[in-house]
Structure formats: C-alpha cells, structure tokens
Amino acid sequence: MDPVRLALTMGLVRAFGLDSAVDVVAAKPAGESTLRLVHREDYVAAVRAASANPRAADQNYGLGTMDDPAFVGMHEVSALIAGQSVAAAEAVWRGDTTHAVNFAGGLHHAMPGAAAGFCIYNDPALAIARLLELGAERVAYIDVDVHHGDGVQAAFWEDPRVLTVSLHEHPRTLFPQTGWPEETGSGAGEGAAVNVALPAGTGDAGWLRAFHAVVPELIADFRPQVLVTQHGADTHFEDPLAHLAVSLDAQRAVMESCHELAHAHAEGGRWVALGGGGYAVVDVVPRSWTHLVGIAAHAPVDPEAVIPASWRDEVYARTRQLGPARMTDGRTPSWQSWEAGYDPADRLDQAVRATRRAAFPLRGLLA
C-alpha cells in the first residue's frame, strides 16, 4: 500500500496528457454522518482515537495489527479517500459527469465495525450507500480484485437493491478465506451476492472466460441505475501477494467490458470506477490504473504506446527502480465463451459452474 503507487499513477496519467481529458476534482473527507452510513459509531470513534494516539489502537477493532497498523492521521487520510469515492458517486448520480474514477479507493475489506486487509473505511460501500440515500433503487458492484470483496458484500448482505459480484482467487488459497459460491445473500437480499472463486494459477483466458460467463448476464438482468467497479491490480502475474497469472492486457480488457456494460445497462452510462489492491507498485499498478482513467475519459491509451521518458525518470528518482517501457505486457487476450461448451474436468469451468448453480436460479436465470 506504499503511497508511491498513487503518485506514480498520477504521474503516468499526466505523462499521457489524460489530466487534460478529465476534470481533476478535489473532494472533502467523509464526515461523521457519511461514515455512519456503513460504519458503526463506536468503530469510527476507535479509529479517531488510534489516529490521535497510535499506541492506544484497539485491536478488537482490527486496529494496530500487522495488516492495519495505526498511524497519526489515519482517520483523516482514510476519510479523505472515502470522501473522494462518495463525491464521485454523487457527481455521477447528479449527472455532473457520466464516469468518475478514484484510483485511491477500492478499500473493500473494511467491515462496519472493524478494519481489515489494509482497509480502514470501506469507500466502495460508502459510495453505494450514498447512492441509495440519494434515491438509487438498483446499484451493481463488480469487484475484480484478486481478493474477495468481503466488506462490500457484508454491508449489503440483506439488501436487494445492491448486486455484488466478486471474482477472486479461491478462498482456500488466499485472504480473506471468504467468497465461496454458496455465499449468495440472505433474507430480502438472497441472490444479491455472487462469487466466482477462481483456482490459483488462473491466467488471462480463464479469467476472461469466467468474467464473461457470469457478469454480463447478471448486469443485463439487474439493470442497475449506477455501476460501481473495483479494479484491484493484484490479479497480475507479478503481484507478490497472490497466485493468479493475469496480464495487464487482460485487466485492460475487463476495464473496457465494464465501461461497455455501464453504457449498455446503467442509466445514461453511470459508472464509478475505483482502484483497490496491487502491490507491484512500479511495473503494474500505474499502468493498470492509467488505462482505467483513459477508458473512463473516452481517451484510451494504446497498449503499444511507449511510456514517456519523463515518467521513467520519475520512477527512478522515487524508487531507484527502472520503470516499464510500454503500456502492454505483450499479450493479446482471448477466451472461449461459456456458450461454446463446458468442460467438467476443467477446474476453471468447475468454478464458473458452481457460481452459476448457486446464484443464477435465485435471480430467475438459467444455471
């Protein structure tokens, strides 16, 4: 979570001139009433206390742990990230813009009453909750981070107004050990949670096959008024914390698909796109999220584009590492559609079938 990944992403956005293709807008930190749309009052108070005095961090709230160490100003910076995502959602809902990106956001593990997985406040859930408060009746959330979007799922577990779809590495092999296909929501929200648990080692063809076998059909059926997506870059084969083998080019393909889904099914193309995980902070994260900004700005960056030398100089100055030379991993992603057939011996197909069998009938769709 080194903040250099955000600085390098913004630097690459500027290097390609994308900052002139978008409005770069400041937002206020999320206030107490906004945070309490998702988080408990006692938890927010505990974050404030740990932010003022890290030695007083209460581990009962997940604070002061190895994953979520307390630091001075923790509340302020976390509330600012959350405020950016909430403001993005508000702008899209009002019609000020069709698409909005907050690549600092996507902190999807924070729970209503606890920090988890490097996440203090759950900005995707707060953005969605704000949309509901403003009158939205259907919000779809797509999470393609390598880790399960557990905090967002938990926030809307019983809410039929929010469809959460998470594609992630199988919980047997990765934190947070949740996101099984059988997790489908409860009560009025039964069928509103969908999980695709991918086998470790899944590469471009399998990842894209799983996405297209599950997500477009669900989004077309749900007809969201707003689409919120989380684009953790940690599915990449260079990421040090997980075990998928996805390329930058496949990540870009899914970003384009989310963009198309927003225009096809969300009212007026309303799309809020967020960052998330990603720990190859030089080679992967800046390129991935610069592609996201370009796609959202309707000014996509050519994958074959050579990265400006000015940015590579910035990389070396900040990290003493050599930056990548092009905006591609040199892959041409392709996949076989689900309609082309199901292989019962293939672990990826088994994962997709498990998801469709668990979730699709609850939504009136054929498994």
C-alpha positions in Angstrom: 0.0 0.0 0.0 3.0 2.3 -0.4 1.6 5.7 -1.4 4.2 5.9 -4.2 1.8 3.7 -6.3 -0.7 6.6 -6.3 1.9 9.2 -7.0 3.3 7.2 -9.9 -0.2 6.5 -11.3 -1.0 10.2 -11.3 2.4 10.9 -12.8 1.7 8.5 -15.6 -1.8 10.0 -16.1 -0.1 13.3 -16.6 2.6 11.9 -18.8 0.0 10.8 -21.3 -1.9 14.0 -21.1 -5.0 12.4 -19.6 -5.3 15.1 -16.9 -6.4 17.4 -19.7 -9.1 14.9 -20.8 -10.7 14.8 -17.4 -11.7 17.2 -14.6 -9.5 16.6 -11.6 -11.7 17.5 -8.7 -10.9 17.7 -5.0 -13.3 16.3 -2.5 -13.9 16.8 1.2 -13.2 14.0 3.6 -16.2 11.9 4.5 -17.9 13.3 7.6 -19.3 11.5 10.6 -22.8 11.1 9.2 -21.4 9.8 5.9 -19.1 7.3 7.6 -22.0 6.0 9.7 -23.9 5.0 6.5 -21.8 1.9 6.7 -19.6 2.0 9.8 -20.6 1.8 13.5 -20.3 4.9 15.7 -18.0 3.1 18.2 -15.7 1.9 15.4 -15.3 5.4 13.9 -14.6 6.7 17.5 -11.9 3.9 17.8 -10.3 5.0 14.5 -10.2 8.6 15.6 -8.6 7.6 18.9 -6.0 5.5 17.2 -5.3 8.3 14.7 -4.6 10.7 17.5 -2.6 8.2 19.6 -1.4 5.1 17.7 -0.3 3.4 20.9 -3.9 3.4 22.0 -5.1 1.4 19.0 -7.7 -1.1 20.0 -7.0 -4.5 18.3 -10.6 -5.5 19.0 -11.5 -3.2 16.1 -8.7 -4.6 13.9 -6.5 -1.5 14.6 -2.8 -1.7 15.4 -2.4 -5.1 13.7 0.1 -6.2 11.2 -2.3 -5.6 8.3 -3.8 -2.4 9.7 -1.1 -0.6 11.8 -2.2 2.6 13.5 -0.5 5.8 12.5 -1.0 9.5 13.2 -3.6 10.9 10.8 -5.1 7.5 9.9 -8.6 8.7 10.3 -8.0 11.9 8.3 -6.4 10.2 5.3 -8.9 7.3 5.3 -11.8 9.7 5.5 -10.4 11.6 2.6 -10.2 8.5 0.4 -13.7 7.7 1.3 -14.9 11.2 0.6 -13.4 11.0 -2.8 -15.4 7.9 -3.7 -18.6 9.3 -2.2 -18.1 12.6 -4.1 -17.5 10.5 -7.3 -20.8 8.7 -6.8 -22.7 12.0 -6.1 -21.3 13.6 -9.2 -22.4 10.6 -11.4 -25.8 10.5 -9.8 -26.4 14.2 -10.3 -25.3 14.0 -13.9 -22.3 16.2 -13.5 -20.3 13.5 -15.3 -21.1 10.2 -16.8 -18.0 8.4 -15.4 -15.8 9.1 -12.4 -12.6 7.4 -11.2 -10.9 7.3 -7.8 -8.0 5.0 -8.1 -7.0 5.7 -4.5 -10.2 4.0 -3.5 -11.5 0.4 -3.6 -10.7 -0.4 0.0 -13.2 -3.2 0.1 -12.2 -5.2 3.2 -13.2 -2.8 5.9 -16.2 -4.1 7.9 -18.9 -2.0 9.6 -17.1 -2.5 12.9 -13.5 -3.4 12.1 -10.5 -2.6 9.9 -9.2 -5.5 7.8 -6.9 -6.2 5.0 -5.2 -2.8 4.8 -8.6 -1.1 4.8 -9.9 1.3 7.4 -13.0 2.8 5.9 -14.9 0.9 3.1 -15.2 3.6 0.4 -16.9 1.4 -2.2 -19.6 0.5 0.3 -19.9 4.2 1.4 -20.3 5.3 -2.2 -23.0 2.7 -2.8 -24.8 3.7 0.5 -24.7 7.3 -0.5 -26.3 6.4 -3.9 -29.1 4.6 -2.0 -29.5 7.6 0.3 -29.9 9.8 -2.8 -32.7 7.6 -4.2 -31.0 4.9 -6.3 -33.0 1.7 -6.3 -30.5 -0.6 -8.1 -26.7 -0.4 -7.8 -24.5 -3.1 -9.2 -21.0 -3.6 -7.8 -18.3 -5.6 -9.7 -15.1 -6.4 -7.9 -12.2 -7.9 -9.9 -9.5 -7.6 -7.2 -7.7 -10.9 -6.5 -9.1 -10.8 -3.0 -12.8 -11.3 -2.2 -14.8 -8.1 -1.8 -16.0 -9.2 1.6 -16.6 -5.9 3.2 -18.9 -4.6 0.5 -20.8 -7.9 0.4 -21.2 -7.8 4.2 -22.6 -4.2 4.1 -25.4 -5.2 1.6 -25.9 -8.9 2.5 -29.6 -8.4 3.1 -30.2 -5.6 0.6 -31.8 -6.5 -2.7 -31.1 -3.0 -4.1 -27.4 -3.8 -4.4 -26.0 -6.6 -6.5 -22.4 -7.5 -5.5 -20.3 -9.7 -7.9 -16.8 -10.6 -6.9 -14.3 -12.6 -9.0 -11.3 -13.6 -6.8 -8.8 -16.2 -6.1 -10.3 -19.2 -4.3 -10.7 -18.7 -0.5 -8.8 -22.0 0.1 -5.6 -20.3 -1.0 -6.0 -16.6 -0.2 -7.2 -14.0 2.3 -9.8 -13.4 3.4 -10.9 -17.0 3.1 -14.4 -16.0 2.1 -16.2 -15.6 -1.2 -17.5 -19.2 -1.8 -20.1 -19.6 -4.5 -22.6 -20.6 -1.9 -22.4 -17.1 -0.3 -25.5 -15.6 -2.0 -27.0 -13.1 0.5 -29.9 -13.7 2.9 -33.4 -12.5 3.7 -34.6 -10.0 1.1 -31.1 -9.9 -0.3 -30.9 -13.6 -1.2 -29.4 -13.9 -4.6 -27.9 -10.4 -4.5 -24.4 -11.6 -3.7 -22.5 -13.6 -6.4 -19.0 -15.0 -6.0 -16.6 -16.6 -8.5 -13.8 -18.4 -6.7 -11.0 -18.9 -9.2 -8.3 -21.6 -9.0 -4.8 -20.4 -8.1 -2.8 -20.1 -11.3 -5.7 -18.8 -13.5 -4.4 -16.8 -16.4 -5.9 -14.5 -19.0 -8.1 -17.0 -20.9 -9.6 -18.4 -17.8 -10.1 -15.1 -16.0 -11.8 -13.5 -19.0 -13.9 -16.7 -19.6 -15.1 -16.5 -16.0 -15.9 -12.8 -16.2 -17.9 -13.1 -19.4 -19.7 -16.3 -18.3 -21.1 -14.6 -15.2 -21.0 -10.8 -15.2 -22.7 -9.5 -18.4 -25.8 -11.7 -17.9 -26.3 -10.6 -14.3 -25.8 -6.9 -15.1 -28.2 -7.1 -18.1 -30.8 -8.8 -15.9 -30.4 -6.4 -12.9 -30.4 -3.2 -15.0 -28.5 -1.0 -12.5 -29.0 2.7 -12.3 -25.3 3.0 -11.5 -22.4 0.6 -12.0 -19.6 0.7 -9.4 -16.5 -1.3 -10.2 -13.3 -2.1 -8.2 -10.2 -2.7 -10.2 -7.5 -4.1 -7.9 -4.4 -4.7 -9.9 -3.3 -7.7 -7.8 -4.5 -10.3 -10.2 -1.4 -9.6 -12.2 1.3 -12.4 -12.6 3.9 -10.1 -11.0 1.9 -9.4 -7.9 3.7 -10.7 -4.7 0.7 -11.3 -2.6 -1.5 -13.6 -4.7 -1.4 -16.5 -7.1 -3.3 -15.6 -10.3 -1.4 -15.1 -13.6 -3.4 -12.3 -15.3 -1.7 -9.8 -17.6 -2.1 -6.1 -17.8 -3.7 -6.6 -21.2 -6.4 -8.8 -19.7 -7.0 -6.2 -16.9 -7.5 -3.6 -19.6 -9.9 -5.8 -21.4 -12.1 -6.2 -18.3 -12.0 -2.4 -17.8 -13.3 -2.0 -21.3 -16.0 -4.5 -20.7 -17.1 -2.7 -17.5 -17.2 0.5 -19.5 -19.4 -1.2 -22.1 -21.7 -2.7 -19.5 -22.2 0.8 -18.0 -23.2 2.3 -21.3 -25.4 -0.7 -22.2 -27.2 -1.2 -18.9 -26.7 1.6 -16.4 -28.9 4.7 -16.8 -27.0 7.1 -19.0 -23.8 5.1 -18.7 -23.4 6.0 -15.0 -20.1 4.4 -13.9 -17.9 4.9 -10.8 -14.5 3.1 -11.1 -12.2 2.5 -8.2 -8.7 1.2 -7.6 -8.0 -1.4 -4.9 -5.2 -3.8 -4.2 -2.0 -4.0 -6.2 1.5 -4.4 -4.8 3.7 -4.5 -7.9 3.8 -0.7 -7.3 6.1 0.2 -10.2 5.6 -2.3 -13.0 1.9 -2.9 -12.8 -0.3 -0.5 -10.7 0.4 2.8 -12.5 0.0 1.3 -16.0 -3.2 -0.6 -15.0 -4.9 2.4 -13.5 -3.8 4.8 -16.2 -5.6 2.5 -18.6 -8.6 2.8 -16.4 -8.5 6.6 -16.4 -8.1 6.6 -20.2 -11.0 4.3 -20.8 -13.3 6.3 -18.4 -12.2 9.5 -20.1 -13.1 8.1 -23.6 -9.4 8.7 -24.4 -8.0 5.1 -24.1 -4.2 4.7 -24.1 -2.9 2.5 -26.9 -1.4 -0.6 -25.3 1.5 -0.4 -27.7 2.3 3.2 -26.6 5.8 3.8 -25.4 5.9 5.3 -21.9 7.4 8.8 -21.8 10.9 9.0 -20.6 9.9 11.7 -18.1 7.8 9.3 -16.2 10.5 6.6 -16.1 12.9 9.3 -14.7 10.3 10.0 -12.0 10.1 6.2 -11.2 13.9 6.1 -10.8 14.0 9.2 -8.7 11.3 7.9 -6.3 12.2 4.2 -6.1 15.6 3.6 -7.7 13.9 1.1 -9.9 13.6 1.0 -13.7 10.1 1.6 -14.9 8.4 -0.4 -17.7 8.8 0.8 -21.3 5.4 0.2 -22.8 1.7 0.1 -21.7 1.4 -3.6 -22.5 2.7 -6.9 -21.3 2.7 -8.0 -24.9 -0.3 -10.2 -24.6 -3.4 -10.4 -26.9 -6.1 -11.7 -24.5 -8.7 -14.1 -25.8 -11.2 -16.5 -24.3 -13.8 -19.1 -25.2 -17.3 -18.1 -24.4 -19.3 -20.1 -21.9 -21.9 -20.9 -24.7 -19.1 -22.7 -26.6 -19.2 -25.5 -24.0 -18.5 -26.7 -20.5 -15.6 -29.0 -19.7 -16.4 -30.9 -16.4 -12.8 -31.8 -15.9 -11.5 -28.2 -16.1 -11.1 -26.5 -12.7 -11.9 -23.1 -14.1 -15.1 -24.4 -15.6 -16.0 -26.1 -12.4 -15.7 -22.8 -10.6 -17.9 -21.0 -13.0 -20.5 -23.8 -12.9 -20.5 -23.7 -9.1 -21.3 -19.9 -9.2 -24.0 -20.2 -11.8 -25.7 -23.1 -10.0 -25.6 -21.3 -6.7 -26.6 -17.8 -7.7 -28.4 -17.8 -11.1 -31.6 -19.6 -10.2 -32.1 -17.2 -7.3 -32.2 -14.4 -9.9 -34.5 -16.3 -12.2 -31.7 -17.1 -14.6 -30.7 -20.5 -16.1 -27.7 -22.0 -14.5 
